Structure formats: C-alpha cells, structure tokens
C-alpha cells in the first residue's frame, strides 16, 4: 500500500536512525523502526495510503506502545516534524476518548441487559449482538455529527442518546430494572408490541420514540448527566442523524450490515483507528502496562473486610460528570440577569453601564453560538448557547463579588470608569465562559500534558471574543479570588492559562504589551526598566485588583488614591487623566506586575531544567539566570512571536558554551521534553525571521547569539556582569487545598485537607466521599466508626516511635528530622505561634490537636444532651 516515493524516503530515515547516537533501541526493533519511518514520511509527504490500525497490525504493536516508541526514536529534533507531532496528538486524544467511552459503555450495558435473557427472546438479540449494534451506531453517529471528536462530554452525551434509542426498542424480557419497568410502561402507553419470535414488531419511526423521556431520565440520573443537555443532543443531533443516515429498518432497528458499511467508509476516509476492534478487546487497542494515557482507575479496596465508604468510580467520564454537576449546582442560585445588588452599583455610576452590559452579553451570545457550531458541528449551536448562558451567570456572580471587594477596599460605590470599560467586561465574560468550557472540555487523559487540549480549549476563547491575551491575563487573579466555589481543577486551569499568556501569547505581534514596554523605556530615555532587578528578591504582593490593571496602566507615585486610579479609559464619556508636562508619566502597574510574574515563572522553569541537567555545576545557575533575565528585560524584542522556554534553553546553552561545560542542545531538548506542560513545537519550530521557522539550534546561531554575543562573552572575562538576584518564590496566590501528604517514618498514613465545604444534602459529595480512598479516614466532626481503627493508628504510631528510638540508640548518628507538614502559617510552627519540643513529629502534634478537638466536641455533645434531657424532665 505504500508508494515508491514514501518507501525511498522512509529507507533514508531508517538508515539515519540506525546510525544515530540513540540507535540501540532502533537496531533491536528493526521492524518497528521501519514501520515508524513509513508513518513519519507518509504524513510529511501527505501520502498516507493506509490506516493507522493497518500499520499497527503490520507492526504487531499497540497504540500506546507505538506512541512511546515514536517518542524514543525522536533522538534528533528533525526526526519527527511538528506536522507528525500534530497528527500523533490528534490520534492520542481520539484514542483516549474512545478507550474511556468504550469501557463506560460496556459497563453500562452490563447494568441494563441480562446476560442470559429468557428463552423466548430471539438468539439474534443476544447481548453480544446488542453491544455490537449499539457501539457501531454510536461510532457512526459520532463521526457524522461531531467535528470535535476528542470532546469527552459531548461524545458521552451522544452515547446516552444511542442507549436510550435502543433500550426503547428492546424487549422488556432482556432488560434489568429499572429499565424493564420503564420500557413496559412505554409499551402499555404507546403502541402494542410483542417480543416473541415470529411476531412482527410495531413499526415506529424515530420521531415516535421521542415522546417518552423515562429512559433518558434514568440514564442521566445514573451518570450524573444534565437531562436538558442530553435531550437537546437527542433532538438536535441524534434524531436528524438517524433520519438522514438511512440505516433504520421497518422495525426501528438499524440494520447491522448498513451501519458496518457506512462506518467502514468513514474509517477508511479518516485513515485512523478502527474503533470496532474494541468489541473484540483487540490487543492493538489495549493500554500498555506503563500506559501512554494515564487513565484514572477506580481505586481497589486494600482489605475487603474493612468498613469503608463506597466511592463512586473515578473514571474519566465520572470525573467529568462530577465537575459539571458541581458547576451547575453552584450556578443554579445565580441568575441570567444582573442582581439587585449589581443594579444598585450600576445606578451609583456617573454613567450607568447597564444598557451597554446587557447589549454586550446579548451580542456575544450570537457570536459564541456561531463559533461553537463552526468548531463542533452545525447541529450543536443550541448546546453552545446553553454553555454560554452558564458563563453569563458566572460573569454576573463574579462581577458582584469583585465590586463588593472594591467597595470594602476603597470605601467608594461609584465605579463608573471600571464598569464602562469595554475591555474589562469582555475579559471578565470571556474568563467566566472559559471556566465553563474547561469544565465541560475535560479530556480523557488529564494527567498527560500533551493530550489535555481540545479544539475548544484555551486560547480558542480569545478568538471568539476578539480579545488580546495580555488583556485577558489582567482578570485571572481577581477572578479566582472573587469566586471561592471554583474547584481545584478550575483554579489550576486558570493558572495554566495565565502561564501560557506569560510564556508566549502576550508576546505575539499586535499585543499591547510591546506598547507598554516602549512607553516604559521612553520615560527616562531608555534607562528605565519594565521592572527593576532590585525588586526580584522582594516578595510578590498579590494585592492588585482587576480595577488597578484595567482602569489604567499607571498608578500615582506619591499617594494612594481614595478611589479608582486616574486613567484614560476607552469610553468616550470619561475624561482622560491630565498629566502636567513637567511630570513624568507614572509607571505602569500592569506592566510591572506582569514582569514580576514572568520573572518568577521564568526562574522556576529554569531551575527545574537546571536540576535535570546541571546539578553538578551549581555555580552556573546564577549566570544562566542573569543572562536569561537580561534578555527578557533589555532584548525583549527577541520574545516577539516566540516562547519563554526558547530564550531559557538558549541562555543555558550559551553559558555552558562560554564556560566550557559540555552540554549539547540535543541533551537540553531531551530533558525539556520530560518537563510538564511542554510542546515539541517549542524547539522544533522557532521563528528565525519573518515567515521563516527552523529548529532552536538554528535560532541560537542566527538570532540569539548574534544579538547577545558581546554579553555572553563577558561571562568568560575576569569582570563578568553583575549577577541578577534570584526571584523570591512565594506561595501560590491561588489558595486551594494541597494534595494528601504522607506522614514520615514509613507508615502508610496520609493527611488530606477537606476538599469541599458542601454537605451531601446540598447535592455535593461530602468531604469524606471526596477524599482519596485509604486504609483509615479521619474527618473531624463526622462519625469515625469503630474504636478499633483508633487503636490501629495508635499501634502504628507507637511502632514508628519505637523504630525511631531504636535507630537513635543503635546508630551513631541521630535520625534525620522529619519533614514539616505545611498545615501552619508560614513563619510559625503552629497557627498560634507556639513551639513544640523538637523530639515531637509534626504529625504527633497534629494528632494531639485533633484528639483534643474531638474530646472537646464529645464533651460539648454530652453537655448538649444533658441540657436537652434536663429540659424534657422539667
């Protein structure tokens, strides 16, 4: 199936791989290497004459093994092009979604259908045939109506529609409860129907099946899925698919041969994964032991005899549904219109912003629907509108919270300039909608940093709202602080959006950032700096609000304002700030804060990479950082349409070169590939000059070194440049619970903070339910269970104490001090500032506090009980 041109070029690539430094694996796996070379060249030449599954079958490899091997053979930066990377990324995302959905589908069918139905059911309707018919119908529907095939949530909603349709057509004798009763009720209320062999089933069109929603209600309840959304998918996408595909026979069931033929055409057209093979549990579709997609698994009980709360399986689908349900329940109390409190703020403005706000929200509704339908499929505009409306609720909710905070901070109620600022509102609305989109857009492989993005993922939202990344960045921190109900996942997502803006998006041509830097440089005739290096080792103050950053790029240098800072906002009715000619324009708050955060992010990334590569040369880190920081501050044009990490890697290579430390670029990028949130395009496709891209090595030689040659050579002289201070590393400004922390001394005890303040009765999982499964679970204020569990914990702690004592007595050296658990306030040993004896472990201190708290609560309960009984006696 492979053309001669592909074969010849693939052979050359095979020979170069076999001769390369890392050729050991290639020489051991000659057949696999040859297959990979054919795959790479066929994609690069746009001559793919085979499907991905056919290639895997020929190589006798699984999907995950293939992806892992491709990563191994990419020893040089030019082995695998960014075009191949993009294709592989798409295949991985599609596989992850299909894998997650098939296992959910298989398990769900087990809850719906009897394994051995009664003998009166036709052999043709066996559970195997049911699975096959359903799954292929779903695959066909997914391929026909969905343009975004890596969207887990929409795909799952479509799968529920397929299940609903088939269950309604199934004989009740095949079904388990509650589906059996619901289908029987439909049969009684609708047209009569008999399941016996030889008797004709009533002819019912797809439209006649729509009238009863009992089955879809049960399915949505079972899977924590939003009923309205699934019904919308059913009527606007699934039913039109059935009516147009021509696969339905007279009895309402799709004809297997017809759907098989249509899916085969779709599969051969896409040339990717034959998802029918999931039905056979084909080895090419099974995850490897060290799977490339780290799909979440349901945790197993350590001991089946233990009393333990039954937890919902945290499969990718379940996790996505839980996040969506939580978001919807948070926003159920919010409204689609401004609240009375917001109206009051609007009325207090010099220029009332209400009409322009409402008009803007309505305008973006139409724009969002259109863009969503273009990305997902024309039948999905209404789903897009539903998601936008959730975003609008969050937008009004966060706006109100922000204004309340500003009122407390400034003791003013007139926010006319802020509330009439178009960029502020567009950014805030975009951020709210992004939170909704990210909640729905959870990928099947969240832990794989290269596979978390979908077509609808950030920065898609910036294009929809025609918004500059630098303007969007200004609202993120205030948004997080203003909405305490955001989940940990959403906070991390917004923080990642902020990082992406600082890494590259804010540095794109046309960004307002460059104008701000230029203005800053012009203040004192090129001697000014966006942010002085002297401030790097001072703590980053997270007290700037959105109002500070949007109202004006400036702040008063002499005194604090009693209201919003002076500005020159974009609204025509507002008066621009008047600056006397003798006075220099005040320094930009937004630019200063942005640079502080960029320096902090840059140093963290550099430090991580440095530990991977140069830990034996600690003296080089301050030199590399000084060159890196100098470039960002003084040669910022090198960042235009480029990435922060490109400057970082070049700085590292340049210093090593001048200091005669052998570190090749190939080694740098190999280590860089292993870091979190990295993209191969960062080092494979770097802007050299206008419209011309090449590898990072070419960028270093032709651009970076040419610009900084004099500066780099100074590090080899006897009078090197003054070192830049290391940035002060603060705690994250976004407060959320830390992961469970393991207690030292080798015991299997973890302490996990409360995950959620909500009660189960409010529709949320309780903290107990949301804590990772473990041997023992202590939740203050809730029933702990039997006393034996406390005895076991005491016994384990006693054992760890005796182990420490024995090691202290037997060993000459004292035991290493236990690592501190970060429960307390920074700079204090305990929340009250008290000190404990050095011999005590932090866990023992905390356990003592917990026990003390429990004792006080039990006493209080006892007293309350005595008071109650006393009053009853009276």
QUICOR-V158462 format. One record per residue. N is the residue number from 1. PHI is phi as a letter, one per 30 degrees, with the letter a starting at -180 (none if undefined). Layout:
n,phi
N,PHI
N,PHI
//
This chain:
n,phi
1,none
2,c
3,d
4,d
5,d
6,d
7,d
8,d
9,d
10,d
11,d
12,d
13,d
14,d
15,d
16,d
17,d
18,d
19,c
20,d
21,e
22,c
23,d
24,e
25,d
26,d
27,d
28,d
29,c
30,d
31,d
32,d
33,d
34,d
35,d
36,d
37,d
38,d
39,d
40,d
41,d
42,d
43,d
44,d
45,c
46,h
47,b
48,d
49,c
50,b
51,d
52,d
53,d
54,d
55,d
56,d
57,d
58,d
59,d
60,h
61,b
62,d
63,e
64,d
65,d
66,d
67,d
68,d
69,d
70,e
71,d
72,d
73,d
74,d
75,d
76,c
77,d
78,c
79,d
80,c
81,d
82,d
83,d
84,d
85,e
86,d
87,d
88,d
89,e
90,d
91,d
92,d
93,d
94,d
95,d
96,e
97,d
98,d
99,d
100,d
101,d
102,d
103,d
104,d
105,d
106,d
107,d
108,d
109,d
110,d
111,d
112,c
113,c
114,d
115,d
116,b
117,d
118,d
119,d
120,d
121,d
122,d
123,d
124,d
125,c
126,d
127,d
128,d
129,d
130,e
131,e
132,d
133,d
134,d
135,d
136,d
137,d
138,d
139,d
140,d
141,d
142,d
143,d
144,d
145,c
146,c
147,d
148,c
149,d
150,c
151,d
152,d
153,d
154,d
155,d
156,d
157,d
158,d
159,d
160,d
161,d
162,d
163,d
164,e
165,d
166,d
167,d
168,d
169,c
170,d
171,d
172,e
173,d
174,d
175,c
176,c
177,d
178,d
179,d
180,e
181,d
182,d
183,d
184,d
185,d
186,d
187,d
188,d
189,d
190,c
191,d
192,d
193,a
194,b
195,c
196,d
197,d
198,i
199,c
200,d
201,d
202,d
203,d
204,b
205,d
206,e
207,d
208,d
209,d
210,d
211,d
212,c
213,c
214,d
215,d
216,d
217,d
218,d
219,d
220,d
221,d
222,d
223,c
224,h
225,c
226,d
227,d
228,d
229,d
230,d
231,d
232,d
233,d
234,e
235,d
236,c
237,b
238,d
239,d
240,e
241,d
242,d
243,d
244,c
245,d
246,i
247,c
248,c
249,c
250,d
251,d
252,i
253,c
254,d
255,d
256,e
257,d
258,d
259,d
260,d
261,d
262,d
263,d
264,d
265,d
266,d
267,d
268,d
269,d
270,d
271,h
272,c
273,c
274,d
275,d
276,d
277,d
278,e
279,d
280,c
281,h
282,e
283,d
284,d
285,c
286,d
287,d
288,d
289,e
290,c
291,d
292,d
293,c
294,d
295,d
296,d
297,c
298,d
299,d
300,c
301,d
302,d
303,b
304,d
305,d
306,d
307,d
308,b
309,d
310,d
311,c
312,d
313,d
314,c
315,d
316,e
317,d
318,d
319,d
320,d
321,d
322,d
323,d
324,d
325,e
326,d
327,d
328,d
329,d
330,d
331,d
332,d
333,d
334,d
335,c
336,d
337,b
338,e
339,d
340,e
341,d
342,d
343,e
344,d
345,d
346,d
347,d
348,d
349,d
350,d
351,c
352,d
353,c
354,e
355,d
356,d
357,d
358,d
359,d
360,d
361,d
362,d
363,d
364,d
365,e
366,d
367,d
368,d
369,e
370,d
371,d
372,d
373,d
374,d
375,d
376,c
377,k
378,d
379,d
380,c
381,d
382,d
383,d
384,e
385,d
386,d
387,d
388,d
389,d
390,d
391,d
392,d
393,e
394,d
395,e
396,d
397,d
398,d
399,e
400,d
401,d
402,d
403,d
404,d
405,d
406,d
407,d
408,d
409,d
410,c
411,h
412,b
413,b
414,c
415,c
416,d
417,d
418,d
419,d
420,c
421,c
422,d
423,d
424,e
425,d
426,d
427,d
428,d
429,d
430,d
431,d
432,d
433,d
434,d
435,d
436,d
437,d
438,d
439,d
440,d
441,d
442,e
443,d
444,d
445,b
446,d
447,d
448,c
449,d
450,d
451,b
452,d
453,c
454,c
455,d
456,c
457,d
458,e
459,c
460,e
461,d
462,d
463,d
464,d
465,c
466,h
467,b
468,d
469,e
470,d
471,d
472,d
473,e
474,d
475,c
476,d
477,d
478,d
479,d
480,d
481,d
482,d
483,b
484,d
485,d
486,d
487,d
488,e
489,d
490,d
491,d
492,d
493,d
494,d
495,d
496,d
497,e
498,d
499,d
500,d
501,d
502,d
503,d
504,b
505,d
506,d
507,c
508,d
509,e
510,j
511,d
512,d
513,e
514,d
515,d
516,d
517,d
518,d
519,d
520,d
521,d
522,d
523,e
524,b
525,h
526,i
527,c
528,d
529,b
530,e
531,a
532,d
533,d
534,d
535,d
536,d
537,c
538,c
539,e
540,d
541,d
542,c
543,c
544,d
545,c
546,e
547,e
548,e
549,d
550,d
551,d
552,a
553,d
554,b
555,b
556,d
557,d
558,c
559,b
560,d
561,d
562,d
563,b
564,e
565,d
566,d
567,a
568,b
569,d
570,d
571,d
572,d
573,d
574,d
575,d
576,d
577,d
578,c
579,c
580,e
581,d
582,d
583,c
584,d
585,d
586,d
587,d
588,d
589,d
590,d
591,d
592,d
593,d
594,d
595,d
596,e
597,d
598,d
599,e
600,d
601,d
602,d
603,d
604,d
605,d
606,d
607,d
608,d
609,d
610,d
611,d
612,d
613,c
614,b
615,d
616,d
617,b
618,d
619,d
620,d
621,e
622,d
623,d
624,d
625,d
626,d
627,d
628,d
629,d
630,e
631,d
632,d
633,d
634,c
635,c
636,d
637,d
638,d
639,d
640,d
641,h
642,b
643,b
644,e
645,d
646,d
647,d
648,d
649,d
650,d
651,d
652,d
653,d
654,d
655,d
656,d
657,d
658,d
659,c
660,h
661,c
662,d
663,b
664,d
665,d
666,e
667,d
668,d
669,d
670,d
671,d
672,d
673,e
674,d
675,d
676,d
677,h
678,c
679,b
680,d
681,d
682,e
683,c
684,c
685,b
686,c
687,d
688,c
689,b
690,e
691,i
692,c
693,b
694,a
695,d
696,d
697,d
698,d
699,d
700,d
701,d
702,c
703,b
704,d
705,d
706,d
707,d
708,c
709,e
710,d
711,d
712,d
713,d
714,d
715,d
716,c
717,d
718,d
719,b
720,d
721,d
722,d
723,d
724,d
725,d
726,d
727,d
728,d
729,c
730,d
731,d
732,d
733,d
734,c
735,d
736,b
737,d
738,d
739,d
740,e
741,c
742,d
743,d
744,d
745,i
746,i
747,d
748,d
749,c
750,b
751,c
752,b
753,d
754,d
755,d
756,a
757,d
758,d
759,d
760,d
761,d
762,d
763,j
764,c
765,d
766,d
767,e
768,d
769,d
770,d
771,d
772,e
773,d
774,a
775,d
776,b
777,b
778,c
779,b
780,d
781,j
782,c
783,d
784,c
785,j
786,d
787,d
788,d
789,d
790,d
791,d
792,d
793,d
794,e
795,d
796,d
797,d
798,d
799,d
800,d
801,d
802,d
803,d
804,d
805,d
806,d
807,d
808,d
809,d
810,d
811,d
812,d
813,c
814,d
815,d
816,d
817,d
818,d
819,d
820,d
821,d
822,d
823,c
824,c
825,d
826,e
827,j
828,b
829,d
830,b
831,e
832,c
833,i
834,d
835,c
836,c
837,d
838,d
839,d
840,d
841,d
842,d
843,d
844,d
845,d
846,d
847,d
848,d
849,d
850,d
851,d
852,d
853,d
854,d
855,d
856,d
857,d
858,d
859,d
860,d
861,d
862,d
863,d
864,d
865,d
866,d
867,d
868,d
869,d
870,d
871,d
872,d
873,d
874,d
//
